[in-house]
Amino acid sequence: MNKKNRRAEAVHYFKTRPLIHVLEAARVKYEAYGKACGTMMTEKLAYKELLALAEFMGMSEHALDLKRKFSIARFERRIMDSWGITLGELLEEYFK
């Protein structure tokens, strides 16, 4: 699968799940630092958003809720493992 198709597949995945707030927060961090770094607090996420994020991150919603935050760099690693694209590439395609 070429990179364009992988990007489209990743965007489809995120657009079909309640993860818009996660991507918006990742976008703010990415634009501020120019790379995937920092953490995002999870306490303001709705339960369905927490469930979707936990599923993508490969952890239980309870574990994610207890931590109260997640690593943007770890989020990018999951994206790279799943589709072979960076967080920046995903954000560029998702928000265009």
KOLMI-66062 format. One record per atom (N, C-alpha, C, O): residue number from 0; residue in three letters; x, y, z. Coordinates in pm, 1 decimal, padded with zeros to 6 digits. Layout:
BEGIN
DRENTI,nr,rest,c1,c2,c3
DRENTI,NUM,ALA,X,Y,Z .
...
This chain:
BEGIN
DRENTI,nr,rest,c1,c2,c3
DRENTI,0,MET,00085.7,-00116.8,00000.0 .
DRENTI,0,MET,00000.0,00000.0,00000.0 .
DRENTI,0,MET,00091.0,00124.0,00000.0 .
DRENTI,0,MET,00186.8,00132.4,00076.9 .
DRENTI,1,ASN,00058.9,00219.0,-00087.2 .
DRENTI,1,ASN,00141.9,00339.2,-00092.8 .
DRENTI,1,ASN,00105.1,00436.5,00019.0 .
DRENTI,1,ASN,00003.1,00421.7,00086.3 .
DRENTI,2,LYS,00191.6,00536.5,00036.3 .
DRENTI,2,LYS,00174.9,00629.7,00148.1 .
DRENTI,2,LYS,00043.6,00707.2,00140.0 .
DRENTI,2,LYS,-00018.7,00733.6,00242.8 .
DRENTI,3,LYS,00001.1,00743.6,00020.1 .
DRENTI,3,LYS,-00124.5,00817.3,00004.0 .
DRENTI,3,LYS,-00242.2,00733.5,00053.7 .
DRENTI,3,LYS,-00330.9,00784.7,00121.9 .
DRENTI,4,ASN,-00242.8,00605.2,00019.4 .
DRENTI,4,ASN,-00349.8,00516.1,00065.2 .
DRENTI,4,ASN,-00345.6,00495.1,00216.2 .
DRENTI,4,ASN,-00449.9,00488.0,00281.3 .
DRENTI,5,ARG,-00224.1,00485.1,00272.1 .
DRENTI,5,ARG,-00211.7,00468.5,00417.4 .
DRENTI,5,ARG,-00263.0,00592.3,00490.0 .
DRENTI,5,ARG,-00329.2,00582.1,00593.3 .
DRENTI,6,ARG,-00231.6,00709.5,00434.8 .
DRENTI,6,ARG,-00282.0,00833.7,00494.8 .
DRENTI,6,ARG,-00435.0,00836.8,00491.4 .
DRENTI,6,ARG,-00499.5,00870.8,00590.5 .
DRENTI,7,ALA,-00491.6,00801.1,00377.0 .
DRENTI,7,ALA,-00637.4,00800.9,00362.0 .
DRENTI,7,ALA,-00701.1,00701.1,00458.1 .
DRENTI,7,ALA,-00805.6,00729.3,00516.7 .
DRENTI,8,GLU,-00639.0,00585.6,00474.4 .
DRENTI,8,GLU,-00691.1,00483.8,00565.8 .
DRENTI,8,GLU,-00686.2,00534.7,00710.8 .
DRENTI,8,GLU,-00780.5,00513.4,00787.1 .
DRENTI,9,ALA,-00577.8,00600.9,00748.1 .
DRENTI,9,ALA,-00564.8,00655.2,00883.6 .
DRENTI,9,ALA,-00669.0,00764.3,00907.9 .
DRENTI,9,ALA,-00732.5,00767.0,01013.3 .
DRENTI,10,VAL,-00686.4,00852.6,00812.8 .
DRENTI,10,VAL,-00785.8,00959.9,00826.6 .
DRENTI,10,VAL,-00924.7,00899.6,00840.8 .
DRENTI,10,VAL,-01003.4,00944.0,00924.4 .
DRENTI,11,HIS,-00955.3,00799.6,00760.3 .
DRENTI,11,HIS,-01085.3,00733.3,00770.2 .
DRENTI,11,HIS,-01105.4,00674.7,00909.8 .
DRENTI,11,HIS,-01212.6,00688.8,00968.6 .
DRENTI,12,TYR,-01003.0,00609.7,00962.0 .
DRENTI,12,TYR,-01011.4,00551.4,01096.1 .
DRENTI,12,TYR,-01048.3,00659.2,01197.7 .
DRENTI,12,TYR,-01141.7,00641.4,01275.9 .
DRENTI,13,PHE,-00975.8,00770.1,01196.9 .
DRENTI,13,PHE,-00998.3,00873.6,01297.1 .
DRENTI,13,PHE,-01128.1,00951.0,01274.4 .
DRENTI,13,PHE,-01187.9,00999.6,01370.4 .
DRENTI,14,LYS,-01172.3,00963.1,01150.7 .
DRENTI,14,LYS,-01298.3,01033.6,01125.1 .
DRENTI,14,LYS,-01420.2,00949.0,01160.9 .
DRENTI,14,LYS,-01529.7,01002.7,01177.7 .
DRENTI,15,THR,-01402.5,00818.4,01172.7 .
DRENTI,15,THR,-01515.2,00731.5,01205.7 .
DRENTI,15,THR,-01519.8,00697.0,01354.4 .
DRENTI,15,THR,-01597.8,00611.7,01396.8 .
DRENTI,16,ARG,-01435.1,00764.6,01433.6 .
DRENTI,16,ARG,-01433.8,00744.7,01577.9 .
DRENTI,16,ARG,-01439.7,00880.8,01647.2 .
DRENTI,16,ARG,-01400.0,00981.9,01589.2 .
DRENTI,17,PRO,-01488.5,00883.3,01769.6 .
DRENTI,17,PRO,-01501.9,01012.5,01839.2 .
DRENTI,17,PRO,-01369.2,01062.4,01895.8 .
DRENTI,17,PRO,-01351.1,01070.7,02017.3 .
DRENTI,18,LEU,-01276.2,01095.6,01805.0 .
DRENTI,18,LEU,-01142.9,01136.4,01848.6 .
DRENTI,18,LEU,-01104.5,01276.9,01803.0 .
DRENTI,18,LEU,-00986.3,01311.0,01803.8 .
DRENTI,19,ILE,-01200.8,01358.1,01763.7 .
DRENTI,19,ILE,-01171.0,01491.9,01714.0 .
DRENTI,19,ILE,-01100.5,01576.6,01819.6 .
DRENTI,19,ILE,-01007.6,01650.1,01786.1 .
DRENTI,20,HIS,-01141.7,01568.6,01946.1 .
DRENTI,20,HIS,-01077.5,01648.2,02051.5 .
DRENTI,20,HIS,-00932.5,01605.3,02073.7 .
DRENTI,20,HIS,-00845.9,01688.1,02101.8 .
DRENTI,21,VAL,-00907.7,01477.4,02061.1 .
DRENTI,21,VAL,-00771.3,01426.1,02074.4 .
DRENTI,21,VAL,-00684.9,01480.2,01961.3 .
DRENTI,21,VAL,-00573.1,01526.2,01984.9 .
DRENTI,22,LEU,-00736.0,01475.0,01839.0 .
DRENTI,22,LEU,-00658.5,01524.0,01725.4 .
DRENTI,22,LEU,-00639.1,01675.2,01730.6 .
DRENTI,22,LEU,-00533.4,01725.3,01692.4 .
DRENTI,23,GLU,-00738.8,01747.1,01776.8 .
DRENTI,23,GLU,-00723.2,01892.4,01790.4 .
DRENTI,23,GLU,-00614.4,01925.8,01892.3 .
DRENTI,23,GLU,-00533.5,02015.7,01869.6 .
DRENTI,24,ALA,-00612.4,01853.9,02004.3 .
DRENTI,24,ALA,-00509.6,01877.0,02105.7 .
DRENTI,24,ALA,-00371.5,01838.4,02053.3 .
DRENTI,24,ALA,-00273.5,01908.6,02078.0 .
DRENTI,25,ALA,-00364.0,01727.6,01981.4 .
DRENTI,25,ALA,-00236.5,01684.7,01922.6 .
DRENTI,25,ALA,-00188.4,01788.0,01820.6 .
DRENTI,25,ALA,-00068.7,01814.9,01810.0 .
DRENTI,26,ARG,-00280.8,01844.2,01747.4 .
DRENTI,26,ARG,-00246.9,01946.8,01648.6 .
DRENTI,26,ARG,-00187.0,02070.6,01715.7 .
DRENTI,26,ARG,-00087.9,02125.5,01667.6 .
DRENTI,27,VAL,-00246.4,02114.0,01825.5 .
DRENTI,27,VAL,-00194.0,02230.4,01899.0 .
DRENTI,27,VAL,-00051.0,02203.2,01944.2 .
DRENTI,27,VAL,00037.2,02287.0,01925.1 .
DRENTI,28,LYS,-00027.8,02087.4,02003.7 .
DRENTI,28,LYS,00107.4,02051.6,02049.9 .
DRENTI,28,LYS,00203.3,02042.6,01932.7 .
DRENTI,28,LYS,00315.4,02092.9,01939.7 .
DRENTI,29,TYR,00159.4,01978.4,01824.0 .
DRENTI,29,TYR,00246.1,01958.9,01708.2 .
DRENTI,29,TYR,00284.1,02092.8,01645.6 .
DRENTI,29,TYR,00399.5,02113.6,01608.0 .
DRENTI,30,GLU,00187.8,02182.9,01634.6 .
DRENTI,30,GLU,00216.3,02314.0,01576.1 .
DRENTI,30,GLU,00304.0,02398.0,01668.0 .
DRENTI,30,GLU,00385.8,02476.5,01619.9 .
DRENTI,31,ALA,00288.7,02383.2,01798.4 .
DRENTI,31,ALA,00369.2,02459.9,01893.1 .
DRENTI,31,ALA,00514.6,02414.2,01896.2 .
DRENTI,31,ALA,00605.3,02496.8,01906.0 .
DRENTI,32,TYR,00537.1,02283.7,01888.0 .
DRENTI,32,TYR,00671.5,02228.3,01904.4 .
DRENTI,32,TYR,00733.0,02173.9,01775.6 .
DRENTI,32,TYR,00853.0,02146.6,01771.4 .
DRENTI,33,GLY,00653.1,02158.1,01671.8 .
DRENTI,33,GLY,00704.1,02105.5,01545.9 .
DRENTI,33,GLY,00733.5,01957.4,01546.8 .
DRENTI,33,GLY,00796.6,01904.9,01455.0 .
DRENTI,34,LYS,00687.5,01890.0,01650.7 .
DRENTI,34,LYS,00706.2,01745.1,01661.0 .
DRENTI,34,LYS,00605.8,01689.6,01760.9 .
DRENTI,34,LYS,00536.7,01764.0,01830.6 .
DRENTI,35,ALA,00599.5,01558.5,01766.0 .
DRENTI,35,ALA,00507.9,01491.2,01858.8 .
DRENTI,35,ALA,00573.7,01486.0,01995.7 .
DRENTI,35,ALA,00663.6,01405.1,02019.0 .
DRENTI,36,CYS,00528.9,01572.6,02086.6 .
DRENTI,36,CYS,00585.4,01572.6,02221.0 .
DRENTI,36,CYS,00482.0,01625.9,02319.6 .
DRENTI,36,CYS,00380.3,01683.3,02280.6 .
DRENTI,37,GLY,00509.7,01606.2,02445.5 .
DRENTI,37,GLY,00419.9,01653.4,02549.7 .
DRENTI,37,GLY,00312.1,01551.3,02580.2 .
DRENTI,37,GLY,00313.1,01438.8,02530.3 .
DRENTI,38,THR,00219.5,01594.6,02663.5 .
DRENTI,38,THR,00109.1,01507.3,02702.7 .
DRENTI,38,THR,-00023.1,01580.1,02685.6 .
DRENTI,38,THR,-00028.9,01702.7,02676.0 .
DRENTI,39,MET,-00128.2,01500.9,02682.1 .
DRENTI,39,MET,-00263.5,01555.5,02676.9 .
DRENTI,39,MET,-00339.1,01501.5,02796.3 .
DRENTI,39,MET,-00334.5,01381.9,02825.2 .
DRENTI,40,MET,-00407.9,01589.3,02864.8 .
DRENTI,40,MET,-00489.9,01548.3,02978.0 .
DRENTI,40,MET,-00618.9,01484.4,02925.1 .
DRENTI,40,MET,-00675.7,01530.2,02826.0 .
DRENTI,41,THR,-00663.3,01379.8,02991.5 .
DRENTI,41,THR,-00781.8,01306.9,02944.6 .
DRENTI,41,THR,-00906.8,01338.3,03025.2 .
DRENTI,41,THR,-01015.3,01291.7,02990.4 .
DRENTI,42,GLU,-00894.4,01415.7,03131.2 .
DRENTI,42,GLU,-01009.7,01434.9,03219.7 .
DRENTI,42,GLU,-01126.7,01506.5,03154.2 .
DRENTI,42,GLU,-01240.2,01490.1,03199.2 .
DRENTI,43,LYS,-01103.5,01585.6,03049.2 .
DRENTI,43,LYS,-01214.3,01655.9,02983.6 .
DRENTI,43,LYS,-01275.7,01577.3,02867.9 .
DRENTI,43,LYS,-01370.9,01623.3,02804.8 .
DRENTI,44,LEU,-01221.6,01459.2,02840.2 .
DRENTI,44,LEU,-01277.0,01377.5,02733.0 .
DRENTI,44,LEU,-01407.2,01312.7,02778.4 .
DRENTI,44,LEU,-01420.0,01270.0,02893.1 .
DRENTI,45,ALA,-01502.7,01306.0,02687.3 .
DRENTI,45,ALA,-01625.8,01232.1,02714.3 .
DRENTI,45,ALA,-01590.3,01083.3,02723.4 .
DRENTI,45,ALA,-01486.7,01040.1,02673.0 .
DRENTI,46,TYR,-01676.3,01007.0,02787.2 .
DRENTI,46,TYR,-01648.6,00864.7,02805.8 .
DRENTI,46,TYR,-01626.6,00793.4,02672.6 .
DRENTI,46,TYR,-01537.5,00709.3,02661.5 .
DRENTI,47,LYS,-01707.1,00826.2,02571.3 .
DRENTI,47,LYS,-01691.1,00759.5,02441.6 .
DRENTI,47,LYS,-01557.0,00796.2,02377.0 .
DRENTI,47,LYS,-01498.1,00715.1,02305.4 .
DRENTI,48,GLU,-01509.4,00917.5,02402.3 .
DRENTI,48,GLU,-01377.8,00957.4,02350.4 .
DRENTI,48,GLU,-01267.1,00881.2,02423.4 .
DRENTI,48,GLU,-01170.5,00836.1,02361.8 .
DRENTI,49,LEU,-01282.3,00867.6,02554.1 .
DRENTI,49,LEU,-01185.4,00793.5,02634.5 .
DRENTI,49,LEU,-01178.9,00647.7,02589.7 .
DRENTI,49,LEU,-01070.5,00590.3,02579.0 .
DRENTI,50,LEU,-01294.9,00588.4,02563.7 .
DRENTI,50,LEU,-01299.2,00449.7,02515.8 .
DRENTI,50,LEU,-01228.4,00434.4,02381.5 .
DRENTI,50,LEU,-01149.7,00341.8,02362.3 .
DRENTI,51,ALA,-01256.9,00526.2,02288.5 .
DRENTI,51,ALA,-01195.8,00519.4,02155.6 .
DRENTI,51,ALA,-01044.4,00538.8,02163.5 .
DRENTI,51,ALA,-00969.1,00470.1,02094.4 .
DRENTI,52,LEU,-01000.4,00631.5,02246.8 .
DRENTI,52,LEU,-00856.7,00655.3,02263.1 .
DRENTI,52,LEU,-00789.3,00534.9,02327.6 .
DRENTI,52,LEU,-00682.8,00492.2,02283.1 .
DRENTI,53,ALA,-00850.0,00480.4,02431.4 .
DRENTI,53,ALA,-00793.2,00363.2,02498.1 .
DRENTI,53,ALA,-00781.3,00246.0,02401.0 .
DRENTI,53,ALA,-00680.3,00175.6,02399.7 .
DRENTI,54,GLU,-00884.4,00225.7,02320.2 .
DRENTI,54,GLU,-00880.2,00117.5,02220.9 .
DRENTI,54,GLU,-00763.5,00137.8,02125.2 .
DRENTI,54,GLU,-00688.6,00044.0,02097.8 .
DRENTI,55,PHE,-00747.6,00259.4,02074.3 .
DRENTI,55,PHE,-00638.7,00286.0,01980.5 .
DRENTI,55,PHE,-00502.1,00270.4,02047.4 .
DRENTI,55,PHE,-00408.6,00218.6,01986.3 .
DRENTI,56,MET,-00490.5,00314.3,02171.0 .
DRENTI,56,MET,-00362.7,00309.1,02240.8 .
DRENTI,56,MET,-00330.8,00169.9,02295.2 .
DRENTI,56,MET,-00220.5,00146.2,02344.4 .
DRENTI,57,GLY,-00426.5,00078.2,02286.4 .
DRENTI,57,GLY,-00402.3,-00058.6,02330.8 .
DRENTI,57,GLY,-00401.9,-00073.4,02482.1 .
DRENTI,57,GLY,-00325.1,-00152.1,02537.4 .
DRENTI,58,MET,-00487.8,00002.6,02548.6 .
DRENTI,58,MET,-00497.4,-00006.5,02693.8 .
DRENTI,58,MET,-00644.0,00001.3,02735.2 .
DRENTI,58,MET,-00730.1,00037.4,02654.9 .
DRENTI,59,SER,-00671.1,-00031.8,02857.5 .
DRENTI,59,SER,-00809.9,-00025.1,02904.2 .
DRENTI,59,SER,-00846.7,00119.9,02932.3 .
DRENTI,59,SER,-00760.5,00202.5,02962.3 .
DRENTI,60,GLU,-00975.0,00149.4,02922.3 .
DRENTI,60,GLU,-01019.3,00286.2,02952.7 .
DRENTI,60,GLU,-00994.7,00318.6,03099.2 .
DRENTI,60,GLU,-00969.6,00433.8,03134.6 .
DRENTI,61,HIS,-01001.9,00216.7,03184.3 .
DRENTI,61,HIS,-00976.6,00237.5,03326.3 .
DRENTI,61,HIS,-00830.8,00281.2,03348.7 .
DRENTI,61,HIS,-00805.0,00375.5,03423.4 .
DRENTI,62,ALA,-00737.5,00213.2,03284.8 .
DRENTI,62,ALA,-00595.5,00248.4,03299.4 .
DRENTI,62,ALA,-00568.8,00388.6,03246.3 .
DRENTI,62,ALA,-00495.6,00465.8,03308.2 .
DRENTI,63,LEU,-00627.3,00421.2,03132.8 .
DRENTI,63,LEU,-00609.1,00554.5,03075.4 .
DRENTI,63,LEU,-00672.4,00660.7,03164.3 .
DRENTI,63,LEU,-00615.1,00768.0,03183.1 .
DRENTI,64,ASP,-00788.7,00631.9,03218.3 .
DRENTI,64,ASP,-00856.7,00725.9,03306.2 .
DRENTI,64,ASP,-00777.0,00749.4,03434.5 .
DRENTI,64,ASP,-00771.3,00861.9,03484.2 .
DRENTI,65,LEU,-00716.1,00645.1,03487.6 .
DRENTI,65,LEU,-00635.8,00659.0,03609.0 .
DRENTI,65,LEU,-00511.5,00745.2,03585.3 .
DRENTI,65,LEU,-00471.6,00823.1,03671.9 .
DRENTI,66,LYS,-00451.5,00730.4,03468.4 .
DRENTI,66,LYS,-00331.5,00808.4,03437.1 .
DRENTI,66,LYS,-00364.2,00956.8,03419.0 .
DRENTI,66,LYS,-00281.5,01043.1,03448.2 .
DRENTI,67,ARG,-00483.9,00985.4,03371.4 .
DRENTI,67,ARG,-00532.7,01121.3,03348.1 .
DRENTI,67,ARG,-00459.6,01195.5,03235.3 .
DRENTI,67,ARG,-00485.1,01313.7,03212.1 .
DRENTI,68,LYS,-00369.6,01126.6,03166.1 .
DRENTI,68,LYS,-00300.0,01189.5,03054.2 .
DRENTI,68,LYS,-00240.9,01080.5,02965.2 .
DRENTI,68,LYS,-00231.2,00964.4,03004.7 .
DRENTI,69,PHE,-00201.9,01120.3,02845.0 .
DRENTI,69,PHE,-00131.9,01026.9,02758.1 .
DRENTI,69,PHE,-00025.7,01103.1,02680.9 .
DRENTI,69,PHE,-00034.7,01224.4,02662.1 .
DRENTI,70,SER,00073.5,01030.3,02637.3 .
DRENTI,70,SER,00187.5,01087.6,02566.8 .
DRENTI,70,SER,00156.0,01105.9,02418.9 .
DRENTI,70,SER,00111.7,01012.7,02351.7 .
DRENTI,71,ILE,00179.2,01226.6,02369.0 .
DRENTI,71,ILE,00160.5,01253.6,02226.2 .
DRENTI,71,ILE,00261.2,01172.5,02144.0 .
DRENTI,71,ILE,00228.1,01125.4,02035.2 .
DRENTI,72,ALA,00382.9,01156.1,02194.7 .
DRENTI,72,ALA,00484.6,01076.5,02123.7 .
DRENTI,72,ALA,00441.3,00930.2,02114.4 .
DRENTI,72,ALA,00460.7,00866.2,02011.1 .
DRENTI,73,ARG,00383.0,00877.4,02221.3 .
DRENTI,73,ARG,00333.3,00738.5,02217.8 .
DRENTI,73,ARG,00216.1,00726.5,02120.3 .
DRENTI,73,ARG,00203.1,00625.8,02050.6 .
DRENTI,74,PHE,00132.5,00827.4,02115.7 .
DRENTI,74,PHE,00022.3,00832.4,02020.3 .
DRENTI,74,PHE,00077.0,00826.9,01878.3 .
DRENTI,74,PHE,00024.1,00754.2,01794.2 .
DRENTI,75,GLU,00183.0,00903.4,01850.8 .
DRENTI,75,GLU,00243.9,00900.2,01718.2 .
DRENTI,75,GLU,00302.4,00762.5,01687.7 .
DRENTI,75,GLU,00290.2,00714.1,01575.1 .
DRENTI,76,ARG,00365.7,00698.7,01786.2 .
DRENTI,76,ARG,00420.8,00564.6,01762.4 .
DRENTI,76,ARG,00311.2,00465.8,01723.4 .
DRENTI,76,ARG,00331.8,00380.3,01637.3 .
DRENTI,77,ARG,00194.7,00477.9,01787.0 .
DRENTI,77,ARG,00082.5,00389.3,01751.4 .
DRENTI,77,ARG,00037.2,00416.0,01607.6 .
DRENTI,77,ARG,00004.7,00322.6,01534.3 .
DRENTI,78,ILE,00035.2,00542.3,01567.6 .
DRENTI,78,ILE,-00000.7,00578.4,01430.2 .
DRENTI,78,ILE,00101.8,00520.5,01333.5 .
DRENTI,78,ILE,00065.5,00464.4,01230.1 .
DRENTI,79,MET,00229.4,00534.0,01367.3 .
DRENTI,79,MET,00335.4,00482.2,01280.0 .
DRENTI,79,MET,00330.1,00330.0,01271.3 .
DRENTI,79,MET,00349.8,00273.1,01163.9 .
DRENTI,80,ASP,00303.5,00263.9,01383.8 .
DRENTI,80,ASP,00292.5,00117.6,01383.0 .
DRENTI,80,ASP,00173.0,00070.9,01300.1 .
DRENTI,80,ASP,00178.3,-00033.7,01235.4 .
DRENTI,81,SER,00065.9,00148.9,01302.9 .
DRENTI,81,SER,-00057.5,00109.8,01233.2 .
DRENTI,81,SER,-00054.5,00141.7,01084.1 .
DRENTI,81,SER,-00099.3,00060.8,01002.8 .
DRENTI,82,TRP,-00002.0,00259.3,01047.0 .
DRENTI,82,TRP,-00009.4,00303.6,00907.8 .
DRENTI,82,TRP,00122.5,00348.1,00847.0 .
DRENTI,82,TRP,00127.6,00377.1,00727.4 .
DRENTI,83,GLY,00229.1,00354.2,00925.2 .
DRENTI,83,GLY,00358.8,00394.7,00872.4 .
DRENTI,83,GLY,00366.7,00541.8,00834.1 .
DRENTI,83,GLY,00444.6,00579.6,00746.6 .
DRENTI,84,ILE,00286.3,00624.5,00899.4 .
DRENTI,84,ILE,00289.9,00768.9,00874.0 .
DRENTI,84,ILE,00311.2,00840.9,01007.6 .
DRENTI,84,ILE,00285.4,00785.4,01114.4 .
DRENTI,85,THR,00358.1,00963.8,00999.4 .
DRENTI,85,THR,00380.6,01040.8,01121.6 .
DRENTI,85,THR,00251.7,01109.5,01166.4 .
DRENTI,85,THR,00154.1,01117.0,01091.7 .
DRENTI,86,LEU,00253.8,01158.2,01287.1 .
DRENTI,86,LEU,00141.4,01236.3,01337.4 .
DRENTI,86,LEU,00121.8,01360.0,01251.0 .
DRENTI,86,LEU,00008.4,01396.4,01219.7 .
DRENTI,87,GLY,00230.1,01424.3,01212.7 .
DRENTI,87,GLY,00221.0,01542.7,01127.1 .
DRENTI,87,GLY,00151.8,01514.0,00994.9 .
DRENTI,87,GLY,00070.4,01593.6,00948.2 .
DRENTI,88,GLU,00184.2,01400.5,00934.6 .
DRENTI,88,GLU,00119.7,01362.5,00808.6 .
DRENTI,88,GLU,-00029.5,01337.6,00829.2 .
DRENTI,88,GLU,-00112.1,01378.5,00747.6 .
DRENTI,89,LEU,-00062.9,01270.3,00939.1 .
DRENTI,89,LEU,-00204.1,01245.2,00969.3 .
DRENTI,89,LEU,-00278.7,01376.6,00989.1 .
DRENTI,89,LEU,-00385.8,01396.5,00931.7 .
DRENTI,90,LEU,-00223.1,01465.6,01069.2 .
DRENTI,90,LEU,-00289.1,01592.6,01097.2 .
DRENTI,90,LEU,-00305.7,01675.7,00971.1 .
DRENTI,90,LEU,-00410.0,01737.9,00951.0 .
DRENTI,91,GLU,-00204.5,01677.2,00886.7 .
DRENTI,91,GLU,-00211.2,01752.4,00761.2 .
DRENTI,91,GLU,-00327.8,01703.4,00674.5 .
DRENTI,91,GLU,-00404.7,01782.6,00620.0 .
DRENTI,92,GLU,-00338.1,01572.9,00663.5 .
DRENTI,92,GLU,-00444.4,01513.8,00581.9 .
DRENTI,92,GLU,-00581.0,01528.4,00647.0 .
DRENTI,92,GLU,-00679.4,01557.5,00578.9 .
DRENTI,93,TYR,-00587.9,01508.5,00777.4 .
DRENTI,93,TYR,-00714.4,01512.0,00850.7 .
DRENTI,93,TYR,-00777.1,01652.3,00848.4 .
DRENTI,93,TYR,-00898.3,01665.7,00832.1 .
DRENTI,94,PHE,-00696.3,01754.1,00864.5 .
DRENTI,94,PHE,-00748.3,01890.2,00877.0 .
DRENTI,94,PHE,-00742.5,01971.9,00748.1 .
DRENTI,94,PHE,-00763.8,02093.1,00751.3 .
DRENTI,95,LYS,-00714.6,01908.9,00636.9 .
DRENTI,95,LYS,-00710.1,01988.2,00512.3 .
DRENTI,95,LYS,-00847.7,02013.4,00456.1 .
DRENTI,95,LYS,-00861.1,02078.2,00352.3 .
